[in-house]
């Protein structure tokens, strides 16, 4: 059975691993053979191949999404003094960026209104 294990994370493939499979496919190994023997879905290998053909090796780079920077602080029950300061600093930076873009923040920041 393929896919993500229950409660687990998606499998991560480095650029080097992707390149290894792409070279095998370019030498004649089928994506179906890779799926059977290595457990990598043929849709994924086909996407890697398309990205490689379109963008070269740069197309195999993993694109990390930034996520929410406040998440690591808001999930903790107790914060050290330094973490409290970092959390407050990050909130102020976000508020500053919102104000630069023309957003008005009311209250605790949960209400954001665009002002003209």
Biopython code that builds the backbone (N, CA, C, O; Angstrom):
import numpy as np
from Bio.PDB.StructureBuilder import StructureBuilder

atoms = [
    (1, "UNK", "N", (0.839, -1.181, 0.000)),
    (1, "UNK", "CA", (0.000, 0.000, 0.000)),
    (1, "UNK", "C", (0.883, 1.242, 0.000)),
    (1, "UNK", "O", (1.835, 1.349, 0.772)),
    (2, "UNK", "N", (0.550, 2.160, -0.867)),
    (2, "UNK", "CA", (1.362, 3.366, -0.963)),
    (2, "UNK", "C", (0.671, 4.522, -0.277)),
    (2, "UNK", "O", (-0.439, 4.387, 0.238)),
    (3, "UNK", "N", (1.330, 5.642, -0.275)),
    (3, "UNK", "CA", (0.757, 6.831, 0.321)),
    (3, "UNK", "C", (1.319, 7.073, 1.708)),
    (3, "UNK", "O", (2.229, 6.387, 2.174)),
    (4, "UNK", "N", (0.756, 8.050, 2.330)),
    (4, "UNK", "CA", (1.214, 8.448, 3.652)),
    (4, "UNK", "C", (0.727, 7.455, 4.688)),
    (4, "UNK", "O", (-0.439, 7.062, 4.665)),
    (5, "UNK", "N", (1.615, 7.036, 5.612)),
    (5, "UNK", "CA", (1.170, 6.158, 6.684)),
    (5, "UNK", "C", (0.203, 6.907, 7.598)),
    (5, "UNK", "O", (0.309, 8.124, 7.757)),
    (6, "UNK", "N", (-0.722, 6.190, 8.189)),
    (6, "UNK", "CA", (-1.750, 6.820, 9.024)),
    (6, "UNK", "C", (-1.108, 7.629, 10.140)),
    (6, "UNK", "O", (-0.327, 7.110, 10.937)),
    (7, "UNK", "N", (-1.452, 8.910, 10.180)),
    (7, "UNK", "CA", (-0.906, 9.798, 11.200)),
    (7, "UNK", "C", (0.502, 10.268, 10.910)),
    (7, "UNK", "O", (1.075, 11.000, 11.716)),
    (8, "UNK", "N", (1.080, 9.874, 9.789)),
    (8, "UNK", "CA", (2.452, 10.239, 9.472)),
    (8, "UNK", "C", (2.539, 11.400, 8.517)),
    (8, "UNK", "O", (1.537, 12.032, 8.182)),
    (9, "UNK", "N", (3.746, 11.671, 8.085)),
    (9, "UNK", "CA", (3.984, 12.772, 7.161)),
    (9, "UNK", "C", (4.253, 12.215, 5.780)),
    (9, "UNK", "O", (4.566, 11.035, 5.619)),
    (10, "UNK", "N", (4.127, 13.084, 4.780)),
    (10, "UNK", "CA", (4.436, 12.681, 3.418)),
    (10, "UNK", "C", (5.914, 12.324, 3.296)),
    (10, "UNK", "O", (6.748, 12.866, 4.021)),
    (11, "UNK", "N", (6.234, 11.428, 2.394)),
    (11, "UNK", "CA", (7.623, 11.034, 2.156)),
    (11, "UNK", "C", (8.354, 12.197, 1.503)),
    (11, "UNK", "O", (7.827, 12.844, 0.598)),
    (12, "UNK", "N", (9.536, 12.450, 1.955)),
    (12, "UNK", "CA", (10.372, 13.530, 1.441)),
    (12, "UNK", "C", (11.456, 12.929, 0.559)),
    (12, "UNK", "O", (12.157, 12.006, 0.973)),
    (13, "UNK", "N", (11.593, 13.445, -0.645)),
    (13, "UNK", "CA", (12.647, 13.007, -1.558)),
    (13, "UNK", "C", (13.570, 14.182, -1.820)),
    (13, "UNK", "O", (13.115, 15.262, -2.197)),
    (14, "UNK", "N", (14.858, 13.978, -1.623)),
    (14, "UNK", "CA", (15.820, 15.038, -1.878)),
    (14, "UNK", "C", (16.007, 15.207, -3.387)),
    (14, "UNK", "O", (15.595, 14.362, -4.182)),
    (15, "UNK", "N", (16.629, 16.305, -3.750)),
    (15, "UNK", "CA", (16.899, 16.581, -5.162)),
    (15, "UNK", "C", (17.764, 15.474, -5.760)),
    (15, "UNK", "O", (17.561, 15.087, -6.911)),
    (16, "UNK", "N", (18.722, 14.964, -4.995)),
    (16, "UNK", "CA", (19.620, 13.907, -5.475)),
    (16, "UNK", "C", (18.865, 12.611, -5.734)),
    (16, "UNK", "O", (19.113, 11.931, -6.730)),
    (17, "UNK", "N", (17.931, 12.263, -4.823)),
    (17, "UNK", "CA", (17.126, 11.050, -5.028)),
    (17, "UNK", "C", (16.262, 11.170, -6.277)),
    (17, "UNK", "O", (16.164, 10.231, -7.068)),
    (18, "UNK", "N", (15.643, 12.320, -6.447)),
    (18, "UNK", "CA", (14.808, 12.542, -7.628)),
    (18, "UNK", "C", (15.642, 12.425, -8.897)),
    (18, "UNK", "O", (15.221, 11.801, -9.871)),
    (19, "UNK", "N", (16.828, 13.030, -8.879)),
    (19, "UNK", "CA", (17.711, 13.004, -10.044)),
    (19, "UNK", "C", (18.137, 11.578, -10.380)),
    (19, "UNK", "O", (18.254, 11.226, -11.554)),
    (20, "UNK", "N", (18.372, 10.751, -9.349)),
    (20, "UNK", "CA", (18.739, 9.353, -9.570)),
    (20, "UNK", "C", (17.640, 8.626, -10.337)),
    (20, "UNK", "O", (17.923, 7.907, -11.295)),
    (21, "UNK", "N", (16.388, 8.809, -9.922)),
    (21, "UNK", "CA", (15.276, 8.143, -10.606)),
    (21, "UNK", "C", (15.044, 8.721, -12.002)),
    (21, "UNK", "O", (14.702, 7.983, -12.927)),
    (22, "UNK", "N", (15.225, 10.015, -12.160)),
    (22, "UNK", "CA", (15.065, 10.641, -13.483)),
    (22, "UNK", "C", (16.090, 10.070, -14.455)),
    (22, "UNK", "O", (15.757, 9.756, -15.597)),
    (23, "UNK", "N", (17.330, 9.937, -14.006)),
    (23, "UNK", "CA", (18.379, 9.375, -14.890)),
    (23, "UNK", "C", (18.044, 7.939, -15.276)),
    (23, "UNK", "O", (18.268, 7.527, -16.415)),
    (24, "UNK", "N", (17.502, 7.175, -14.318)),
    (24, "UNK", "CA", (17.102, 5.803, -14.639)),
    (24, "UNK", "C", (15.987, 5.794, -15.681)),
    (24, "UNK", "O", (15.984, 4.952, -16.578)),
    (25, "UNK", "N", (15.043, 6.725, -15.568)),
    (25, "UNK", "CA", (13.956, 6.797, -16.535)),
    (25, "UNK", "C", (14.473, 7.219, -17.913)),
    (25, "UNK", "O", (13.997, 6.725, -18.935)),
    (26, "UNK", "N", (15.434, 8.121, -17.938)),
    (26, "UNK", "CA", (16.000, 8.562, -19.212)),
    (26, "UNK", "C", (16.812, 7.446, -19.887)),
    (26, "UNK", "O", (16.962, 7.425, -21.109)),
    (27, "UNK", "N", (17.330, 6.524, -19.074)),
    (27, "UNK", "CA", (18.079, 5.387, -19.614)),
    (27, "UNK", "C", (17.165, 4.239, -20.039)),
    (27, "UNK", "O", (17.639, 3.226, -20.553)),
    (28, "UNK", "N", (15.836, 4.397, -19.822)),
    (28, "UNK", "CA", (14.909, 3.392, -20.313)),
    (28, "UNK", "C", (14.101, 2.657, -19.260)),
    (28, "UNK", "O", (13.234, 1.858, -19.612)),
    (29, "UNK", "N", (14.353, 2.898, -17.985)),
    (29, "UNK", "CA", (13.565, 2.225, -16.949)),
    (29, "UNK", "C", (12.181, 2.872, -16.892)),
    (29, "UNK", "O", (12.071, 4.098, -16.898)),
    (30, "UNK", "N", (11.143, 2.070, -16.838)),
    (30, "UNK", "CA", (9.791, 2.624, -16.856)),
    (30, "UNK", "C", (9.383, 3.106, -15.470)),
    (30, "UNK", "O", (9.886, 2.632, -14.451)),
    (31, "UNK", "N", (8.456, 4.064, -15.461)),
    (31, "UNK", "CA", (7.951, 4.579, -14.184)),
    (31, "UNK", "C", (7.162, 3.499, -13.454)),
    (31, "UNK", "O", (7.087, 3.506, -12.225)),
    (32, "UNK", "N", (6.573, 2.571, -14.207)),
    (32, "UNK", "CA", (5.829, 1.472, -13.577)),
    (32, "UNK", "C", (6.779, 0.525, -12.847)),
    (32, "UNK", "O", (6.440, -0.009, -11.791)),
    (33, "UNK", "N", (7.976, 0.318, -13.416)),
    (33, "UNK", "CA", (8.978, -0.529, -12.766)),
    (33, "UNK", "C", (9.459, 0.131, -11.472)),
    (33, "UNK", "O", (9.656, -0.540, -10.459)),
    (34, "UNK", "N", (9.645, 1.441, -11.517)),
    (34, "UNK", "CA", (10.058, 2.180, -10.317)),
    (34, "UNK", "C", (8.972, 2.071, -9.245)),
    (34, "UNK", "O", (9.266, 1.910, -8.061)),
    (35, "UNK", "N", (7.721, 2.160, -9.679)),
    (35, "UNK", "CA", (6.616, 2.059, -8.719)),
    (35, "UNK", "C", (6.592, 0.684, -8.057)),
    (35, "UNK", "O", (6.439, 0.583, -6.840)),
    (36, "UNK", "N", (6.742, -0.365, -8.848)),
    (36, "UNK", "CA", (6.707, -1.728, -8.297)),
    (36, "UNK", "C", (7.892, -2.007, -7.383)),
    (36, "UNK", "O", (7.717, -2.537, -6.286)),
    (37, "UNK", "N", (9.079, -1.661, -7.819)),
    (37, "UNK", "CA", (10.285, -2.063, -7.077)),
    (37, "UNK", "C", (10.678, -1.086, -5.967)),
    (37, "UNK", "O", (11.186, -1.502, -4.926)),
    (38, "UNK", "N", (10.440, 0.220, -6.189)),
    (38, "UNK", "CA", (10.896, 1.219, -5.212)),
    (38, "UNK", "C", (9.763, 1.855, -4.425)),
    (38, "UNK", "O", (10.006, 2.581, -3.460)),
    (39, "UNK", "N", (8.525, 1.589, -4.828)),
    (39, "UNK", "CA", (7.385, 2.098, -4.078)),
    (39, "UNK", "C", (7.098, 3.574, -4.277)),
    (39, "UNK", "O", (6.477, 4.204, -3.421)),
    (40, "UNK", "N", (7.539, 4.136, -5.393)),
    (40, "UNK", "CA", (7.272, 5.540, -5.688)),
    (40, "UNK", "C", (6.212, 5.585, -6.783)),
    (40, "UNK", "O", (6.397, 4.986, -7.843)),
    (41, "UNK", "N", (5.129, 6.270, -6.548)),
    (41, "UNK", "CA", (4.028, 6.317, -7.496)),
    (41, "UNK", "C", (4.444, 6.864, -8.854)),
    (41, "UNK", "O", (5.278, 7.765, -8.946)),
    (42, "UNK", "N", (3.849, 6.306, -9.911)),
    (42, "UNK", "CA", (4.222, 6.723, -11.258)),
    (42, "UNK", "C", (3.813, 8.162, -11.544)),
    (42, "UNK", "O", (4.446, 8.829, -12.363)),
    (43, "UNK", "N", (2.770, 8.651, -10.888)),
    (43, "UNK", "CA", (2.366, 10.048, -11.079)),
    (43, "UNK", "C", (3.448, 10.991, -10.559)),
    (43, "UNK", "O", (3.704, 12.038, -11.153)),
    (44, "UNK", "N", (4.074, 10.619, -9.462)),
    (44, "UNK", "CA", (5.140, 11.455, -8.892)),
    (44, "UNK", "C", (6.359, 11.458, -9.807)),
    (44, "UNK", "O", (6.917, 12.516, -10.100)),
    (45, "UNK", "N", (6.775, 10.272, -10.260)),
    (45, "UNK", "CA", (7.956, 10.220, -11.123)),
    (45, "UNK", "C", (7.695, 10.926, -12.449)),
    (45, "UNK", "O", (8.597, 11.557, -13.000)),
    (46, "UNK", "N", (6.472, 10.826, -12.965)),
    (46, "UNK", "CA", (6.147, 11.547, -14.200)),
    (46, "UNK", "C", (6.203, 13.058, -13.984)),
    (46, "UNK", "O", (6.651, 13.790, -14.867)),
    (47, "UNK", "N", (5.752, 13.533, -12.819)),
    (47, "UNK", "CA", (5.824, 14.967, -12.501)),
    (47, "UNK", "C", (7.276, 15.412, -12.394)),
    (47, "UNK", "O", (7.636, 16.486, -12.877)),
    (48, "UNK", "N", (8.117, 14.584, -11.758)),
    (48, "UNK", "CA", (9.538, 14.914, -11.658)),
    (48, "UNK", "C", (10.149, 15.017, -13.054)),
    (48, "UNK", "O", (10.909, 15.943, -13.339)),
    (49, "UNK", "N", (9.812, 14.060, -13.923)),
    (49, "UNK", "CA", (10.350, 14.047, -15.277)),
    (49, "UNK", "C", (9.911, 15.284, -16.056)),
    (49, "UNK", "O", (10.711, 15.892, -16.767)),
    (50, "UNK", "N", (8.653, 15.651, -15.922)),
    (50, "UNK", "CA", (8.149, 16.846, -16.611)),
    (50, "UNK", "C", (8.869, 18.094, -16.102)),
    (50, "UNK", "O", (9.296, 18.930, -16.897)),
    (51, "UNK", "N", (9.004, 18.223, -14.783)),
    (51, "UNK", "CA", (9.710, 19.371, -14.203)),
    (51, "UNK", "C", (11.163, 19.401, -14.659)),
    (51, "UNK", "O", (11.708, 20.470, -14.938)),
    (52, "UNK", "N", (11.792, 18.225, -14.737)),
    (52, "UNK", "CA", (13.177, 18.139, -15.180)),
    (52, "UNK", "C", (13.300, 18.577, -16.637)),
    (52, "UNK", "O", (14.233, 19.299, -16.990)),
    (53, "UNK", "N", (12.364, 18.144, -17.486)),
    (53, "UNK", "CA", (12.394, 18.522, -18.897)),
    (53, "UNK", "C", (12.122, 20.011, -19.091)),
    (53, "UNK", "O", (12.696, 20.637, -19.981)),
    (54, "UNK", "N", (11.250, 20.577, -18.261)),
    (54, "UNK", "CA", (10.907, 21.993, -18.388)),
    (54, "UNK", "C", (11.968, 22.915, -17.802)),
    (54, "UNK", "O", (12.325, 23.922, -18.414)),
    (55, "UNK", "N", (12.477, 22.570, -16.603)),
    (55, "UNK", "CA", (13.340, 23.490, -15.856)),
    (55, "UNK", "C", (14.745, 22.960, -15.574)),
    (55, "UNK", "O", (15.562, 23.663, -14.979)),
    (56, "UNK", "N", (15.030, 21.742, -15.991)),
    (56, "UNK", "CA", (16.330, 21.157, -15.683)),
    (56, "UNK", "C", (16.390, 20.707, -14.233)),
    (56, "UNK", "O", (15.359, 20.418, -13.625)),
    (57, "UNK", "N", (17.591, 20.647, -13.680)),
    (57, "UNK", "CA", (17.757, 20.189, -12.298)),
    (57, "UNK", "C", (17.085, 21.120, -11.297)),
    (57, "UNK", "O", (16.703, 20.685, -10.211)),
    (58, "UNK", "N", (16.936, 22.405, -11.652)),
    (58, "UNK", "CA", (16.262, 23.343, -10.745)),
    (58, "UNK", "C", (14.800, 22.966, -10.543)),
    (58, "UNK", "O", (14.211, 23.309, -9.518)),
    (59, "UNK", "N", (14.210, 22.267, -11.503)),
    (59, "UNK", "CA", (12.827, 21.841, -11.379)),
    (59, "UNK", "C", (12.623, 20.761, -10.334)),
    (59, "UNK", "O", (11.489, 20.476, -9.948)),
    (60, "UNK", "N", (13.718, 20.154, -9.869)),
    (60, "UNK", "CA", (13.629, 19.098, -8.858)),
    (60, "UNK", "C", (13.808, 19.626, -7.434)),
    (60, "UNK", "O", (13.713, 18.864, -6.472)),
    (61, "UNK", "N", (14.068, 20.929, -7.301)),
    (61, "UNK", "CA", (14.226, 21.524, -5.969)),
    (61, "UNK", "C", (12.915, 21.436, -5.206)),
    (61, "UNK", "O", (11.843, 21.624, -5.781)),
    (62, "UNK", "N", (12.996, 21.152, -3.924)),
    (62, "UNK", "CA", (11.815, 21.139, -3.071)),
    (62, "UNK", "C", (11.458, 22.575, -2.709)),
    (62, "UNK", "O", (12.327, 23.372, -2.356)),
    (63, "UNK", "N", (10.192, 22.889, -2.799)),
    (63, "UNK", "CA", (9.737, 24.231, -2.478)),
    (63, "UNK", "C", (9.116, 24.212, -1.097)),
    (63, "UNK", "O", (8.013, 23.703, -0.897)),
    (64, "UNK", "N", (9.836, 24.770, -0.160)),
    (64, "UNK", "CA", (9.359, 24.797, 1.216)),
    (64, "UNK", "C", (8.470, 26.010, 1.413)),
    (64, "UNK", "O", (8.843, 27.130, 1.065)),
    (65, "UNK", "N", (7.305, 25.782, 1.967)),
    (65, "UNK", "CA", (6.387, 26.870, 2.249)),
    (65, "UNK", "C", (6.702, 27.430, 3.629)),
    (65, "UNK", "O", (7.013, 26.673, 4.549)),
    (66, "UNK", "N", (6.625, 28.755, 3.783)),
    (66, "UNK", "CA", (7.054, 29.354, 5.042)),
    (66, "UNK", "C", (6.188, 29.015, 6.245)),
    (66, "UNK", "O", (6.725, 28.896, 7.347)),
    (67, "UNK", "N", (4.887, 28.852, 6.096)),
    (67, "UNK", "CA", (4.030, 28.537, 7.229)),
    (67, "UNK", "C", (3.802, 29.739, 8.122)),
    (67, "UNK", "O", (4.132, 30.867, 7.755)),
    (68, "UNK", "N", (3.250, 29.503, 9.271)),
    (68, "UNK", "CA", (2.940, 30.564, 10.220)),
    (68, "UNK", "C", (4.086, 30.692, 11.218)),
    (68, "UNK", "O", (4.359, 29.752, 11.964)),
    (69, "UNK", "N", (4.765, 31.851, 11.243)),
    (69, "UNK", "CA", (5.909, 31.999, 12.151)),
    (69, "UNK", "C", (5.508, 32.055, 13.623)),
    (69, "UNK", "O", (6.329, 31.768, 14.494)),
    (70, "UNK", "N", (4.267, 32.419, 13.913)),
    (70, "UNK", "CA", (3.828, 32.516, 15.308)),
    (70, "UNK", "C", (3.450, 31.167, 15.895)),
    (70, "UNK", "O", (3.289, 31.040, 17.109)),
    (71, "UNK", "N", (3.309, 30.167, 15.051)),
    (71, "UNK", "CA", (2.819, 28.865, 15.486)),
    (71, "UNK", "C", (3.706, 28.231, 16.563)),
    (71, "UNK", "O", (3.196, 27.637, 17.513)),
    (72, "UNK", "N", (5.013, 28.354, 16.422)),
    (72, "UNK", "CA", (5.894, 27.686, 17.389)),
    (72, "UNK", "C", (5.784, 28.296, 18.780)),
    (72, "UNK", "O", (6.105, 27.639, 19.770)),
    (73, "UNK", "N", (5.329, 29.558, 18.866)),
    (73, "UNK", "CA", (5.165, 30.181, 20.171)),
    (73, "UNK", "C", (3.761, 29.967, 20.733)),
    (73, "UNK", "O", (3.594, 29.782, 21.938)),
    (74, "UNK", "N", (2.763, 29.990, 19.866)),
    (74, "UNK", "CA", (1.389, 29.916, 20.362)),
    (74, "UNK", "C", (1.013, 28.502, 20.817)),
    (74, "UNK", "O", (0.053, 28.337, 21.570)),
    (75, "UNK", "N", (1.748, 27.487, 20.375)),
    (75, "UNK", "CA", (1.436, 26.118, 20.774)),
    (75, "UNK", "C", (2.033, 25.732, 22.120)),
    (75, "UNK", "O", (1.662, 24.701, 22.680)),
    (76, "UNK", "N", (2.944, 26.533, 22.647)),
    (76, "UNK", "CA", (3.566, 26.223, 23.935)),
    (76, "UNK", "C", (2.731, 26.778, 25.075)),
    (76, "UNK", "O", (2.122, 27.842, 24.959)),
    (77, "UNK", "N", (2.713, 26.045, 26.175)),
    (77, "UNK", "CA", (1.955, 26.515, 27.337)),
    (77, "UNK", "C", (2.763, 27.536, 28.133)),
    (77, "UNK", "O", (2.217, 28.534, 28.603)),
    (78, "UNK", "N", (4.053, 27.286, 28.282)),
    (78, "UNK", "CA", (4.893, 28.235, 29.010)),
    (78, "UNK", "C", (6.037, 28.662, 28.112)),
    (78, "UNK", "O", (6.681, 27.841, 27.459)),
    (79, "UNK", "N", (6.275, 29.956, 28.094)),
    (79, "UNK", "CA", (7.362, 30.512, 27.286)),
    (79, "UNK", "C", (8.428, 31.098, 28.196)),
    (79, "UNK", "O", (8.120, 31.660, 29.247)),
    (80, "UNK", "N", (9.679, 30.964, 27.786)),
    (80, "UNK", "CA", (10.755, 31.619, 28.523)),
    (80, "UNK", "C", (10.672, 33.120, 28.237)),
    (80, "UNK", "O", (9.938, 33.558, 27.351)),
    (81, "UNK", "N", (11.433, 33.892, 28.998)),
    (81, "UNK", "CA", (11.424, 35.348, 28.802)),
    (81, "UNK", "C", (11.874, 35.720, 27.392)),
    (81, "UNK", "O", (11.306, 36.617, 26.769)),
    (82, "UNK", "N", (12.886, 35.035, 26.898)),
    (82, "UNK", "CA", (13.386, 35.321, 25.543)),
    (82, "UNK", "C", (12.321, 34.972, 24.510)),
    (82, "UNK", "O", (12.111, 35.726, 23.560)),
    (83, "UNK", "N", (11.648, 33.838, 24.686)),
    (83, "UNK", "CA", (10.591, 33.445, 23.749)),
    (83, "UNK", "C", (9.425, 34.433, 23.780)),
    (83, "UNK", "O", (8.835, 34.726, 22.740)),
    (84, "UNK", "N", (9.091, 34.947, 24.966)),
    (84, "UNK", "CA", (8.034, 35.952, 25.066)),
    (84, "UNK", "C", (8.413, 37.199, 24.272)),
    (84, "UNK", "O", (7.588, 37.763, 23.553)),
    (85, "UNK", "N", (9.672, 37.621, 24.412)),
    (85, "UNK", "CA", (10.135, 38.802, 23.677)),
    (85, "UNK", "C", (10.144, 38.545, 22.165)),
    (85, "UNK", "O", (9.757, 39.416, 21.386)),
    (86, "UNK", "N", (10.585, 37.354, 21.751)),
    (86, "UNK", "CA", (10.592, 37.024, 20.333)),
    (86, "UNK", "C", (9.164, 36.990, 19.779)),
    (86, "UNK", "O", (8.916, 37.455, 18.667)),
    (87, "UNK", "N", (8.240, 36.443, 20.549)),
    (87, "UNK", "CA", (6.837, 36.374, 20.149)),
    (87, "UNK", "C", (6.253, 37.774, 19.984)),
    (87, "UNK", "O", (5.599, 38.068, 18.984)),
    (88, "UNK", "N", (6.491, 38.626, 20.962)),
    (88, "UNK", "CA", (5.994, 40.005, 20.901)),
    (88, "UNK", "C", (6.618, 40.761, 19.734)),
    (88, "UNK", "O", (5.933, 41.510, 19.037)),
    (89, "UNK", "N", (7.909, 40.568, 19.523)),
    (89, "UNK", "CA", (8.616, 41.215, 18.415)),
    (89, "UNK", "C", (8.036, 40.777, 17.071)),
    (89, "UNK", "O", (7.844, 41.598, 16.174)),
    (90, "UNK", "N", (7.760, 39.482, 16.940)),
    (90, "UNK", "CA", (7.209, 38.969, 15.689)),
    (90, "UNK", "C", (5.803, 39.519, 15.456)),
    (90, "UNK", "O", (5.458, 39.862, 14.326)),
    (91, "UNK", "N", (4.992, 39.606, 16.502)),
    (91, "UNK", "CA", (3.650, 40.166, 16.360)),
    (91, "UNK", "C", (3.717, 41.623, 15.910)),
    (91, "UNK", "O", (2.923, 42.055, 15.074)),
    (92, "UNK", "N", (4.662, 42.375, 16.463)),
    (92, "UNK", "CA", (4.807, 43.782, 16.078)),
    (92, "UNK", "C", (5.280, 43.925, 14.628)),
    (92, "UNK", "O", (4.842, 44.826, 13.913)),
    (93, "UNK", "N", (6.178, 43.028, 14.199)),
    (93, "UNK", "CA", (6.628, 43.061, 12.802)),
    (93, "UNK", "C", (5.474, 42.787, 11.846)),
    (93, "UNK", "O", (5.345, 43.442, 10.812)),
    (94, "UNK", "N", (4.638, 41.817, 12.198)),
    (94, "UNK", "CA", (3.485, 41.488, 11.360)),
    (94, "UNK", "C", (2.516, 42.658, 11.320)),
    (94, "UNK", "O", (1.999, 42.999, 10.256)),
    (95, "UNK", "N", (2.266, 43.273, 12.469)),
    (95, "UNK", "CA", (1.372, 44.431, 12.506)),
    (95, "UNK", "C", (1.936, 45.575, 11.669)),
    (95, "UNK", "O", (1.190, 46.250, 10.961)),
    (96, "UNK", "N", (3.231, 45.793, 11.746)),
    (96, "UNK", "CA", (3.885, 46.842, 10.964)),
    (96, "UNK", "C", (3.730, 46.588, 9.463)),
    (96, "UNK", "O", (3.439, 47.512, 8.703)),
    (97, "UNK", "N", (3.924, 45.348, 9.040)),
    (97, "UNK", "CA", (3.768, 45.006, 7.622)),
    (97, "UNK", "C", (2.323, 45.199, 7.168)),
    (97, "UNK", "O", (2.073, 45.667, 6.057)),
    (98, "UNK", "N", (1.384, 44.839, 8.023)),
    (98, "UNK", "CA", (-0.031, 45.038, 7.676)),
    (98, "UNK", "C", (-0.348, 46.514, 7.523)),
    (98, "UNK", "O", (-1.071, 46.904, 6.606)),
    (99, "UNK", "N", (0.189, 47.341, 8.419)),
    (99, "UNK", "CA", (-0.056, 48.777, 8.331)),
    (99, "UNK", "C", (0.553, 49.365, 7.065)),
    (99, "UNK", "O", (-0.031, 50.262, 6.457)),
    (100, "UNK", "N", (1.725, 48.869, 6.659)),
    (100, "UNK", "CA", (2.359, 49.331, 5.419)),
    (100, "UNK", "C", (1.478, 49.027, 4.215)),
    (100, "UNK", "O", (1.434, 49.802, 3.260)),
    (101, "UNK", "N", (0.778, 47.897, 4.263)),
    (101, "UNK", "CA", (-0.069, 47.497, 3.138)),
    (101, "UNK", "C", (-1.455, 48.131, 3.208)),
    (101, "UNK", "O", (-2.266, 47.929, 2.304)),
    (102, "UNK", "N", (-1.743, 48.888, 4.256)),
    (102, "UNK", "CA", (-3.018, 49.577, 4.347)),
    (102, "UNK", "C", (-4.077, 48.841, 5.126)),
    (102, "UNK", "O", (-5.264, 49.111, 4.946)),
    (103, "UNK", "N", (-3.691, 47.921, 5.984)),
    (103, "UNK", "CA", (-4.662, 47.208, 6.804)),
    (103, "UNK", "C", (-4.735, 47.862, 8.181)),
    (103, "UNK", "O", (-3.717, 48.280, 8.733)),
    (104, "UNK", "N", (-5.927, 47.944, 8.722)),
    (104, "UNK", "CA", (-6.138, 48.467, 10.058)),
    (104, "UNK", "C", (-6.449, 47.282, 10.970)),
    (104, "UNK", "O", (-7.394, 46.534, 10.723)),
    (105, "UNK", "N", (-5.659, 47.116, 12.015)),
    (105, "UNK", "CA", (-5.832, 45.996, 12.929)),
    (105, "UNK", "C", (-6.559, 46.492, 14.170)),
    (105, "UNK", "O", (-6.154, 47.480, 14.782)),
    (106, "UNK", "N", (-7.632, 45.803, 14.538)),
    (106, "UNK", "CA", (-8.408, 46.201, 15.707)),
    (106, "UNK", "C", (-8.285, 45.148, 16.802)),
    (106, "UNK", "O", (-8.236, 43.950, 16.524)),
    (107, "UNK", "N", (-8.238, 45.599, 18.022)),
    (107, "UNK", "CA", (-8.238, 44.687, 19.174)),
    (107, "UNK", "C", (-6.972, 43.854, 19.245)),
    (107, "UNK", "O", (-5.863, 44.381, 19.159)),
    (108, "UNK", "N", (-7.147, 42.549, 19.402)),
    (108, "UNK", "CA", (-6.014, 41.639, 19.572)),
    (108, "UNK", "C", (-5.408, 41.206, 18.240)),
    (108, "UNK", "O", (-4.506, 40.368, 18.224)),
    (109, "UNK", "N", (-5.879, 41.753, 17.135)),
    (109, "UNK", "CA", (-5.340, 41.396, 15.824)),
    (109, "UNK", "C", (-6.194, 40.422, 15.069)),
    (109, "UNK", "O", (-5.888, 40.079, 13.928)),
    (110, "UNK", "N", (-7.283, 39.960, 15.696)),
    (110, "UNK", "CA", (-8.138, 38.989, 15.013)),
    (110, "UNK", "C", (-9.046, 39.665, 13.988)),
    (110, "UNK", "O", (-9.543, 39.011, 13.071)),
    (111, "UNK", "N", (-9.266, 40.995, 14.143)),
    (111, "UNK", "CA", (-10.083, 41.739, 13.191)),
    (111, "UNK", "C", (-9.165, 42.625, 12.365)),
    (111, "UNK", "O", (-8.496, 43.508, 12.903)),
    (112, "UNK", "N", (-9.133, 42.388, 11.048)),
    (112, "UNK", "CA", (-8.289, 43.164, 10.145)),
    (112, "UNK", "C", (-9.201, 43.785, 9.092)),
    (112, "UNK", "O", (-9.965, 43.092, 8.419)),
    (113, "UNK", "N", (-9.102, 45.117, 8.966)),
    (113, "UNK", "CA", (-9.938, 45.845, 8.007)),
    (113, "UNK", "C", (-9.023, 46.570, 7.048)),
    (113, "UNK", "O", (-8.046, 47.195, 7.461)),
    (114, "UNK", "N", (-9.339, 46.487, 5.758)),
    (114, "UNK", "CA", (-8.548, 47.202, 4.757)),
    (114, "UNK", "C", (-9.029, 48.643, 4.713)),
    (114, "UNK", "O", (-10.220, 48.891, 4.527)),
    (115, "UNK", "N", (-8.114, 49.599, 4.881)),
    (115, "UNK", "CA", (-8.500, 51.010, 4.803)),
    (115, "UNK", "C", (-7.957, 51.612, 3.516)),
    (115, "UNK", "O", (-6.907, 51.203, 3.021)),
    (116, "UNK", "N", (-8.670, 52.569, 2.988)),
    (116, "UNK", "CA", (-8.263, 53.198, 1.739)),
    (116, "UNK", "C", (-7.618, 54.526, 1.973)),
    (116, "UNK", "O", (-7.215, 55.193, 1.021)),
]
sb = StructureBuilder()
sb.init_structure("model")
sb.init_model(0)
sb.init_chain("A")
sb.init_seg("    ")
for serial, (resi, resn, name, xyz) in enumerate(atoms, 1):
    if name == "N":
        sb.init_residue(resn, " ", resi, " ")
    sb.init_atom(name, np.array(xyz, "f"), 0.0, 1.0, " ", f" {name:<3s}", serial, name[0])
structure = sb.get_structure()
